[in-house]
Amino acid sequence: MKILIALSLTFLSFFIFISCKKESVGGTQTVIVHDTVVLPLPTRKQILVAKDWNIDALLRNENGVNTEYIKGVSNNTGTAYQNIKIRFNADNTGTYTDEIGGTHTLNWSFTTSDERIVSLTIGPPYANTFIWKLFEINGTYLHGASAYPGGLVTFRYKQIP
């Protein structure tokens, strides 16, 4: 029994000894212990306000006619979506750059506790409110859909590096 205990203690000491990495620095020995630090994931709001966004892809049905915009590939919508840019600020304001390069004020907010619906009010001179539903953020992309009288649009925005 004493031999089994001594053998167990020897193996335990051996495993403790090899689990630390040792380095020699200037004639001294340094033991480095590696820890894992878990950082919290950014919130949806933190991701939104981190960078500007522009449209990467869009599918639109207006009065029964389907059109699409794929950045750098195709656009049969009649709208210069490549010019549209959104800047979300942490105080729920921002800026919206339209298809002809005009800049407008923006007020935005999550309208549900699960942050799956977003209300955007784009300011003068032609104030409009849009409701983005099915709102998702995946990496550097945000996805959503918006219905309006006579139409439905689904879109994907990409963070501008």
C-alpha positions as a printed Julia matrix, in Angstrom:
161×3 Matrix{Float64}:
   0.0    0.0     0.0
   2.86   2.37    0.87
   4.43   1.68   -2.53
   1.14   2.55   -4.3
   0.88   5.86   -2.41
   4.53   6.71   -3.12
   4.08   5.85   -6.81
   0.91   8.0    -7.02
   2.69  10.95   -5.4
   5.6   10.56   -7.82
   3.29  10.63  -10.86
   1.38  13.6    -9.45
   4.63  15.52   -8.89
   5.76  14.66  -12.42
   2.52  15.96  -14.0
   2.64  19.18  -11.96
   6.27  19.69  -13.03
   5.6   19.23  -16.77
   2.41  21.36  -16.8
   4.41  24.58  -16.29
   6.59  26.03  -19.02
   9.97  27.25  -17.88
  12.18  29.8   -19.61
  15.66  30.98  -18.8
  16.0   34.74  -18.91
  19.29  36.4   -18.0
  20.45  33.52  -15.82
  17.15  33.28  -13.91
  14.32  30.87  -14.38
  10.82  32.18  -15.05
   7.68  30.07  -14.74
   4.89  31.13  -17.12
   1.33  30.23  -16.21
  -1.25  30.53  -19.0
  -4.77  31.63  -18.07
  -7.86  31.84  -20.24
  -9.7   35.14  -20.12
 -13.3   35.11  -21.34
 -14.45  38.46  -22.72
 -18.14  39.28  -23.14
 -19.48  39.43  -26.68
 -20.41  42.91  -27.94
 -24.09  43.82  -27.82
 -26.12  44.49  -30.97
 -25.94  48.2   -30.25
 -22.16  48.1   -29.83
 -21.83  46.34  -33.2
 -24.17  48.83  -34.91
 -22.34  51.92  -33.68
 -18.82  50.56  -34.26
 -18.67  51.37  -38.0
 -20.68  52.77  -40.9
 -22.81  50.42  -43.01
 -23.7   50.22  -46.7
 -25.96  47.95  -48.69
 -24.31  44.77  -49.92
 -27.39  43.04  -51.36
 -31.08  43.81  -51.72
 -34.12  42.02  -53.15
 -37.24  44.07  -53.8
 -40.78  43.28  -54.89
 -42.73  46.37  -55.85
 -46.26  45.94  -57.17
 -45.46  42.35  -58.19
 -42.17  43.15  -59.97
 -38.97  41.62  -58.55
 -35.69  43.51  -58.77
 -32.32  43.09  -57.1
 -29.11  44.88  -56.24
 -25.89  42.94  -55.62
 -22.97  45.27  -54.86
 -20.45  45.28  -57.7
 -22.4   42.66  -59.66
 -25.88  43.73  -60.71
 -28.57  46.35  -60.19
 -31.87  46.36  -62.03
 -33.74  48.39  -59.38
 -33.29  51.86  -60.86
 -31.89  53.06  -57.51
 -28.19  53.78  -56.87
 -28.0   51.62  -53.73
 -24.19  51.72  -53.83
 -24.4   55.32  -52.54
 -26.56  54.55  -49.5
 -24.73  54.6   -46.18
 -25.92  54.56  -42.57
 -24.11  55.72  -39.45
 -25.67  54.6   -36.15
 -24.68  56.6   -33.04
 -24.85  55.26  -29.48
 -27.39  57.97  -28.51
 -29.88  56.52  -31.06
 -29.18  59.23  -33.63
 -27.08  58.99  -36.76
 -26.84  59.94  -40.41
 -28.31  58.47  -43.55
 -26.7   59.1   -46.93
 -29.24  58.6   -49.71
 -28.85  57.26  -53.27
 -27.9   60.69  -54.67
 -25.37  61.44  -51.91
 -27.59  63.67  -49.74
 -27.05  63.37  -45.99
 -30.03  63.27  -43.61
 -30.48  63.02  -39.86
 -31.4   59.61  -38.5
 -33.16  58.55  -35.3
 -33.29  54.85  -34.58
 -34.33  52.46  -31.82
 -35.0   48.83  -31.11
 -38.77  48.49  -30.67
 -38.8   45.04  -29.04
 -36.92  43.7   -26.03
 -35.27  40.98  -28.15
 -33.96  43.7   -30.52
 -35.42  41.97  -33.6
 -37.33  45.03  -34.85
 -35.72  48.42  -35.52
 -37.46  51.72  -36.21
 -35.53  54.24  -38.34
 -36.75  57.78  -38.94
 -34.84  59.58  -41.65
 -35.11  63.33  -41.38
 -35.79  66.27  -43.67
 -36.38  67.22  -46.31
 -38.47  64.05  -46.91
 -38.99  62.54  -43.47
 -39.8   58.81  -43.55
 -40.01  56.1   -40.93
 -38.96  52.56  -41.81
 -39.53  49.46  -39.72
 -36.88  46.78  -40.15
 -38.2   43.37  -39.17
 -36.43  40.01  -38.99
 -33.4   42.05  -37.92
 -30.24  40.0   -37.43
 -26.55  40.77  -37.06
 -24.08  38.12  -38.21
 -20.43  39.08  -38.03
 -19.96  42.21  -40.14
 -23.4   41.9   -41.8
 -26.86  42.98  -40.75
 -29.98  41.53  -42.35
 -33.58  42.64  -42.35
 -36.8   43.15  -44.24
 -39.16  46.07  -44.59
 -42.67  46.24  -45.99
 -44.28  49.36  -47.41
 -47.47  50.03  -49.4
 -47.13  48.01  -52.6
 -43.74  46.56  -51.76
 -41.39  44.43  -49.74
 -37.62  44.69  -49.54
 -35.08  42.36  -47.94
 -31.54  43.56  -47.51
 -28.08  42.88  -46.24
 -25.83  45.72  -45.06
 -22.09  45.28  -44.56
 -19.82  47.17  -42.19
 -17.54  49.59  -44.0
 -13.95  48.78  -42.96
